[in-house]
Amino acid sequence: MVEARTATYQYEPDFAARQSILWSIAWLVGGVTITLVAAVVTMRPSLTQGHGFLSPALLVAASHTAIVFGWLATVGFAAIFALLPRIGEVQLHNEVLGATTTLAWSFVLTVGILFVLVGFDQGRPFAELPAGADLALALILVMVLYNAGVTVVRRREKTLYVSGWFLLAAALVAPLIYIIGNLPVFTGYVDVIVNGFYINALEMLWLLAIGLGIAHYVIPVETGNGLHSVTLARATFWSLFFAGGWAGARIYSFGALPAYVKTIAVAMTFVLLLPVWSAAANLFATARGRWELATRSYGLRFASTGLGLAVAWIGLEALSAVPAISRYVGLTVWGDGLRFLAIFGVFSSFGFALIYHAYPLMVGREWYSRSAASFHFWATLAGVGLGTVSMLATGAAQSALTSSGQAPRGGTVVDALHVVTVLAFAIIAVAQYALAYNAMRTSRSGAYVDLIARSPAAARSW
Amino acid sequence: MKLRADRRIGLLLGGVLLLTFAAIGATIALPASDASLATKPKTLSAAEARGLRIYRAEGCWFCAATTQKAKGRSQSSLSTSTYAGRSPSFLGIERSGPDLANPTTATKSALVKYLRKQHGKVPSFGYLSDKDLNALATFLLSLH
């Protein structure tokens, strides 16, 4: 057997991952701030009257981009750069390239968001950035894939652990999904289908895959238990990639699309219960007997919370895909509520799990403040819960108004619920400021970490 | 227990790519090649095309509806011809804004006047030039 080549790069291990985590926190803070401002301006458009670049819709587009492609994508890069080397027992192929890709990604995103705010909006949900920025971002995703791929090829541990499957597959499909979703060449109903595919694939094949990759690493390592079942993990992985690309049309089930496309989408949305529920069962079984650790391990706490929220989210997605329900809640804020739960609840929780687990190892210090970490956890959970309930209720109220022949945009109930949604965004924003403060103080003042006690060996014990 | 798929990364990634392309083929390529669904797009005048660009640039598409033909549960009445030739389609994912395909204001001058001021959660577009406001109104009136 040919001996695996080790990385030859001189930069210190985790340089790229650490930079990516810091960028992701910066995007998180910026993103929640823009999201809060967007929610307030949507409620009171007169606040920015006369300033077209601060109109509610453009602010919402900017907030979508900052949260999904700023925070979530960047923390995804951090997961790839941090966990693949640990699983493969080798340093990241090129730390400098990794850090540069994250830096370039953030620069292009910032420029792209500014262009959106001055009117270069492409007019597609989650694909608002101008074409030039899309091209640059797609190239950066290819560079991330290259770095991840070469790292895996050079690994010392030949059997790739479960997390590696998810992270590598996510890195592989990310450029493909991004290019298809942002190509401005489709027209009419095909454009609708492509956008549905894109949003769904973004959630299922990219962000959820990254999240499950994180969860399958953090939970075994933090609990010290080996993964409960590799067979079940295999079922999770293949069912996710089998069904994940087919369910996009459910997002536009209220639109004029071929009936069979809608039918496939509804059926596949139900199939998607399998990967999420099987992952939850597998990882909760993995942590059995060690739940007391969740009181002091915020990585474990956020990873298991992410799984719990994922179970609820995918159940609601399946329920909402049923034609009778979809007809009722379609064209309302209900869909936004589901996406809010996925983005701020599920995917963000997995991102926080990575940060709480890996950041101390990267800076060699324990978290500075347990109180700030605890506040971050509970405030985020409260904000996600409140926001999800208020948005779903708004959607139901809008639908009731529409059914009775009234305009769905106003009314006392809808306005009151919008205030609750703004409150939820405010709580979430304050929670993320606490995380940023804690991370900043940790790098300077946290107690030194016991690296031996936090060996990743447990993750490979299967 | 170590299966081949875990060690042979090419097999793993090949499987993922195969499944992704199968999904793209079945849910995008197949309906895209369905000739029975293809409809001739409506040709826009210069003013309507300018209005469409403003509609997109100002983010109107995010909240407002251009395809919802009537109040109530009307989406089943949509057909693929509703957004034929449009890129982007502006179907959107949320409908918290007004139904622009059925404006209560039916004349261009009245619509321009309406757009200049804020109405509830619909912001004022008074910062746009007269030419742009007229183009936007022309586009909106072309929807119904």
Interface residues (C-beta under 8 A of the other chain):
Chain A: T42 M43 P45 S46 T48 Q49 G50 H51 G52 S55 P56 A57 L58 V60 A61 G119 F120 D121 Q122 G123 R124 P125 V152 V153 K158 T159 L160 W165 L168 A169 L172 V173 L176 I180 P184 V185 F186 T187 G188 Y189 V190 D191 V192 I193 V194 N195 F197 I199 A201 L205 V230 T231 R234 W238 F241 F242 G244 G245 W246 G248 A249 I251 Y252 F254 G255 A256 L257 P258 V261 I264 A265 R327 Y328 G330 L331 T332 V333 G335 D336 Q398 T402 S403 G405 Q406 A407 P408 R409 G410
Chain B: M1 K2 L3 A5 D6 R7 I9 L12 L13 G15 V16 L17 L19 T20 A22 A23 I24 A26 T27 I28 P31 A32 D34 L37 A38 T39 P41 R56 A57 E58 G59 C60 W61 F62 C63 A65 T67 Q68 K71 G72 R73 Q75 S76 L78 S79 T80 T82 Y83 A84 G85 R86 S87 P88 S89 F90 L91 G92 I93 E94 R95 S96 G97 P98 D99 Q118 G120 K121 V122 P123 S124 F125 G126 Y127 L128
